[in-house]
């Protein structure tokens, strides 16, 4: 089978490998669509494990089932989580599934940018979800990234009537905007440095889209008369962080969604955070419940993701796809079709 092997952002090679053999409690998935995540082009994160086959936003058709697999059969359309928790450790039992050691070590073989993947038993058990007939494979690739956003909203305490600021209007930021609108936000502010993405933010439901660093706090106060209850930092740029911290309302919450490189520091003035009772939280990955919630939100049309798909490319053009995502220009979601 063909796989796309990542050596660097500018060196993704199509190679041949044997189709994975599955065990009696595993499934073989024919990958129909696989999204390129922003984390796939973070070289500081990816180069240390290169060469490898990336891709974790997958949807496809079950090709084979092991003899002991229950609940699934060949031909089922599914999406599969690459990271799944054990559900029994102290972290999981306290609801902190995304710091579970098992979640951080599970994956499928070899990766979503391949024609077929082997789904281990634990991923079959708690990370494989049927795709409704009305949902396309391309839409289903959003279950994982939207699940991460769902978790962020859950830990932030999102509720109707709260105001939201999203700093950074890339794909994760736009999903934040769409979910905030679906959950009844009072008003939504979006920032970015690219006009193309600010335009997308308005189309996705932002009431105010402002160039990052351009009097953001003043413009929020001018338009709405108050600041934002919840701030989601979907960019790790210092300017985005400053805008977010400037715009959080007293007793509000700031959620760090996008990471900086290890060893880098965050620009934070702690006195105002203490004085104004600001809560700082962070979020990483998603738990199975978040993925199921994301699946339902997409399936029921509460969060429409179709308009976020700007490029659908065959496997042979995956290098172009990585370039589009890395350049962060006029593209939002890039999806690879391994069998095209």
Wavefront OBJ file of the C-alpha trace (Angstrom):
o trace
v 0.000 0.000 0.000
v 1.027 3.637 -0.406
v 1.932 5.765 2.615
v 3.105 9.360 2.951
v 6.236 9.429 5.113
v 7.068 12.665 6.898
v 10.753 13.645 6.977
v 10.138 17.391 7.353
v 7.502 19.914 6.319
v 9.142 20.232 2.913
v 9.971 16.542 2.538
v 6.930 14.247 2.582
v 7.512 11.175 0.426
v 5.138 8.627 -1.037
v 6.501 5.176 -0.234
v 5.326 1.571 -0.414
v 4.710 -0.595 2.656
v 2.980 -3.857 3.359
v -0.631 -3.611 4.395
v -0.803 -4.091 8.195
v -1.854 -7.497 9.485
v -4.526 -7.369 12.165
v -5.041 -9.425 15.300
v -8.225 -11.166 16.390
v -9.486 -8.119 18.294
v -8.406 -5.455 15.794
v -9.771 -3.921 12.622
v -8.216 -2.880 9.312
v -9.507 0.471 8.147
v -9.475 1.650 4.558
v -8.740 5.361 4.980
v -11.086 7.424 2.832
v -10.149 10.883 4.150
v -7.479 12.243 6.480
v -7.118 15.879 7.541
v -3.812 17.686 7.927
v -3.697 19.127 11.447
v -1.794 22.258 12.396
v 0.240 20.093 14.763
v 1.414 18.034 11.778
v 3.469 21.007 10.559
v 4.993 21.965 13.928
v 8.513 20.848 13.054
v 9.848 21.356 16.591
v 7.306 18.726 17.628
v 7.448 16.367 14.646
v 11.096 16.238 13.560
v 12.185 14.375 16.682
v 10.129 11.342 15.631
v 10.758 11.555 11.850
v 10.636 9.689 9.601
v 7.083 8.596 10.357
v 3.595 8.430 8.884
v 1.476 11.187 10.371
v -2.272 11.732 10.183
v -4.742 11.373 13.044
v -7.935 13.020 11.716
v -9.210 9.964 9.884
v -12.424 8.543 8.519
v -12.896 5.427 6.456
v -14.488 2.064 5.811
v -13.767 -1.086 7.780
v -12.000 -3.479 5.415
v -11.486 -6.408 7.811
v -12.492 -7.350 11.356
v -10.656 -9.748 13.646
v -12.580 -12.817 14.755
v -13.196 -11.420 18.256
v -14.320 -7.943 17.235
v -17.882 -7.249 18.312
v -20.121 -4.405 17.282
v -18.457 -3.716 13.937
v -18.306 -5.453 10.597
v -16.653 -4.929 7.199
v -18.273 -2.111 5.294
v -19.037 0.032 8.347
v -18.183 3.711 7.908
v -16.285 4.935 10.974
v -13.996 7.562 12.404
v -11.226 6.425 14.746
v -9.478 8.221 17.616
v -5.712 7.780 17.627
v -5.359 8.504 21.379
v -7.664 6.728 23.840
v -7.575 6.559 27.663
v -7.458 3.523 29.914
v -10.510 4.678 31.926
v -9.124 3.068 35.091
v -6.128 5.160 36.258
v -6.404 7.903 38.874
v -6.404 10.573 36.152
v -9.268 8.997 34.216
v -11.295 8.352 37.372
v -11.007 12.058 38.203
v -12.137 13.042 34.696
v -8.673 14.037 33.478
v -8.515 11.551 30.596
v -6.098 13.546 28.450
v -3.234 13.204 30.920
v -3.664 9.428 31.100
v -0.436 7.560 30.276
v -2.381 5.181 28.042
v -3.915 8.026 26.049
v -0.476 9.478 25.468
v 0.932 6.173 24.205
v -1.891 4.780 22.037
v -2.040 5.216 18.278
v -2.932 3.360 15.122
v -0.522 1.857 12.581
v 1.092 3.369 10.625
v -0.802 6.719 10.514
v -3.713 8.341 8.732
v -1.745 9.366 5.647
v -1.812 5.838 4.309
v -4.252 3.713 2.372
v -4.947 1.374 5.310
v -4.399 1.474 9.059
v -4.450 -1.183 11.763
v -6.681 -0.131 14.644
v -5.528 -1.742 17.931
v -8.041 -3.408 20.246
v -8.159 -0.555 22.756
v -8.884 1.955 19.978
v -11.599 -0.323 18.615
v -13.140 -0.577 22.071
v -13.259 3.099 23.045
v -12.240 5.165 20.059
v -14.127 3.897 17.010
v -17.420 5.591 16.144
v -19.896 4.964 13.324
v -20.412 7.767 10.850
v -24.106 8.517 10.171
v -25.196 7.913 6.560
v -25.772 11.615 5.960
v -22.225 12.568 6.996
v -19.433 12.550 4.422
v -15.993 11.137 5.140
v -14.589 14.648 4.750
v -16.931 15.993 7.445
v -16.056 13.069 9.711
v -12.386 14.079 9.737
v -13.480 17.026 11.909
v -14.589 14.791 14.790
v -11.116 14.763 16.348
v -10.314 18.502 16.049
v -13.829 19.538 17.075
v -13.616 17.100 19.997
v -10.552 18.993 21.229
v -12.550 22.227 21.057
v -15.502 20.627 22.865
v -13.177 19.688 25.723
v -11.843 23.242 25.933
v -15.353 24.651 26.162
v -16.306 22.096 28.777
v -13.408 22.887 31.099
v -13.912 26.627 30.533
v -17.499 26.402 31.768
v -19.123 27.688 28.589
v -22.828 28.455 28.889
v -25.351 30.511 26.896
v -25.051 34.288 27.248
v -21.292 34.235 27.904
v -19.150 36.384 25.647
v -16.181 34.828 23.863
v -12.928 36.020 22.323
v -10.979 33.700 20.011
v -7.380 34.784 19.443
v -6.179 33.190 16.205
v -8.622 32.338 13.408
v -7.005 29.297 11.866
v -8.915 26.041 11.703
v -9.033 25.537 15.478
v -10.051 29.145 16.040
v -12.838 28.897 13.474
v -14.134 25.734 15.119
v -14.170 27.642 18.421
v -16.207 30.393 16.783
v -18.696 27.949 15.296
v -19.120 26.086 18.573
v -19.518 29.310 20.540
v -22.281 30.370 18.152
v -23.961 26.963 18.418
v -23.875 27.146 22.223
v -25.516 30.553 22.395
v -22.655 32.964 23.061
v -23.752 36.521 23.770
v -21.161 37.907 21.388
v -18.012 36.548 19.723
v -14.802 38.424 18.945
v -12.122 36.990 16.654
v -8.567 38.151 16.013
v -5.905 37.241 13.485
v -3.210 38.912 11.387
v -4.484 37.612 8.026
v -7.450 39.330 6.298
v -8.387 36.018 4.654
v -8.899 34.385 8.054
v -10.654 37.376 9.554
v -13.129 37.180 6.675
v -13.629 33.487 7.429
v -14.153 34.328 11.105
v -17.022 36.650 10.221
v -18.549 34.016 7.963
v -18.317 31.494 10.807
v -20.240 33.716 13.215
v -17.885 36.263 14.763
v -19.675 39.514 15.634
v -16.398 41.410 15.493
v -13.249 40.386 13.617
v -10.206 42.507 14.467
v -6.636 42.466 13.260
v -4.487 41.247 16.146
v -2.770 44.101 17.969
v -5.033 46.769 16.423
v -6.717 48.328 19.473
v -8.524 45.091 20.180
v -9.562 45.934 23.751
v -10.766 49.403 22.805
v -12.782 48.114 19.865
v -14.430 45.417 21.964
v -15.461 48.004 24.566
v -16.665 50.414 21.883
v -18.908 47.804 20.267
v -20.168 45.775 23.232
v -19.579 47.924 26.313
v -17.780 45.156 28.186
v -15.006 42.602 27.794
v -15.148 38.840 27.200
v -16.067 36.199 29.771
v -14.112 33.467 28.011
v -10.907 33.856 26.008
v -9.537 30.993 23.902
v -5.926 31.397 22.800
v -5.758 29.505 19.516
v -2.456 31.152 18.624
v 0.699 30.996 20.714
v 2.050 34.294 19.372
v 2.904 36.805 22.100
v 0.630 39.395 20.517
v -2.327 37.025 20.543
v -1.726 36.197 24.198
v -1.508 39.885 25.102
v -4.756 40.652 23.266
v -6.475 37.781 25.040
v -5.330 38.786 28.505
v -6.224 42.425 27.826
v -9.746 41.475 26.752
v -10.808 39.068 29.488
v -13.594 40.341 31.740
v -13.202 40.409 35.519
v -13.784 36.886 36.935
v -13.353 35.567 33.408
v -11.424 32.561 32.119
v -8.509 32.311 29.686
v -7.895 28.940 28.016
v -4.525 28.173 26.415
v -5.342 25.991 23.388
v -2.240 26.446 21.190
v 1.175 25.513 22.640
v 4.471 27.323 22.540
v 7.721 25.433 22.031
v 9.211 23.769 25.116
v 11.301 26.278 27.041
v 9.522 29.338 25.672
v 7.819 31.711 28.087
v 4.365 33.238 28.114
v 3.997 37.024 28.514
v 1.688 37.368 31.521
v 1.310 40.245 33.960
v 0.217 38.399 37.083
v -0.979 41.279 39.251
v -4.059 42.009 37.128
v -4.810 38.287 36.899
v -4.787 38.141 40.700
v -6.650 41.401 41.203
v -9.425 40.639 38.708
v -9.820 36.982 39.710
v -8.940 35.648 36.273
v -8.868 31.872 35.887
v -6.144 30.398 33.656
v -6.729 26.964 32.149
v -5.225 24.885 29.392
v -6.482 22.013 27.306
v -4.816 19.195 25.410
v -6.425 16.557 23.166
v -9.913 15.132 23.760
v -11.590 12.259 25.564
v -14.009 9.765 23.951
v -17.044 11.670 25.274
v -15.760 14.825 23.580
v -15.412 12.955 20.288
v -18.940 11.589 20.558
v -20.246 15.056 21.306
v -18.397 16.455 18.297
v -19.816 13.706 16.096
v -23.362 14.557 17.197
v -22.833 18.294 16.712
v -21.696 17.738 13.123
v -24.310 15.085 12.331
v -27.192 17.251 13.585
v -25.971 20.331 11.739
v -25.265 22.314 14.904
v -21.678 22.836 13.750
v -21.408 22.950 9.972
v -17.855 22.123 8.917
v -18.300 21.799 5.165
v -17.452 25.436 4.485
v -14.107 25.061 6.278
v -12.820 22.571 3.686
v -10.754 24.586 1.220
v -8.650 21.819 -0.360
v -9.225 18.103 -0.980
v -6.107 16.527 -2.459
v -5.027 13.062 -3.620
v -2.176 11.326 -1.819
v 0.249 12.266 -4.595
v -0.264 15.954 -3.757
v 0.244 15.665 0.006
v 3.424 17.761 -0.171
v 1.300 20.596 -1.555
v -1.106 20.068 1.324
v 1.631 20.359 3.936
v 2.906 23.518 2.262
v -0.577 25.059 2.332
v -0.998 24.316 6.036
v 2.500 25.467 6.967
v 2.195 28.722 5.010
v -1.130 29.506 6.753
v -2.192 31.637 3.797
v -5.371 31.189 1.823
v -6.322 27.765 3.083
v -8.278 26.548 6.082
v -8.783 22.777 6.114
v -6.743 20.554 3.824
v -7.906 16.946 3.495
v -6.015 14.082 1.869
v -7.791 11.271 -0.009
v -5.348 8.325 0.118
v -7.102 6.263 -2.559
v -7.268 9.014 -5.160
l 1 2 3 4 5 6 7 8 9 10 11 12 13 14 15 16 17 18 19 20 21 22 23 24 25 26 27 28 29 30 31 32 33 34 35 36 37 38 39 40 41 42 43 44 45 46 47 48 49 50 51 52 53 54 55 56 57 58 59 60 61 62 63 64 65 66 67 68 69 70 71 72 73 74 75 76 77 78 79 80 81 82 83 84 85 86 87 88 89 90 91 92 93 94 95 96 97 98 99 100 101 102 103 104 105 106 107 108 109 110 111 112 113 114 115 116 117 118 119 120 121 122 123 124 125 126 127 128 129 130 131 132 133 134 135 136 137 138 139 140 141 142 143 144 145 146 147 148 149 150 151 152 153 154 155 156 157 158 159 160 161 162 163 164 165 166 167 168 169 170 171 172 173 174 175 176 177 178 179 180 181 182 183 184 185 186 187 188 189 190 191 192 193 194 195 196 197 198 199 200 201 202 203 204 205 206 207 208 209 210 211 212 213 214 215 216 217 218 219 220 221 222 223 224 225 226 227 228 229 230 231 232 233 234 235 236 237 238 239 240 241 242 243 244 245 246 247 248 249 250 251 252 253 254 255 256 257 258 259 260 261 262 263 264 265 266 267 268 269 270 271 272 273 274 275 276 277 278 279 280 281 282 283 284 285 286 287 288 289 290 291 292 293 294 295 296 297 298 299 300 301 302 303 304 305 306 307 308 309 310 311 312 313 314 315 316 317 318 319 320 321 322 323 324 325 326 327 328 329 330 331 332 333 334 335 336 337 338 339 340
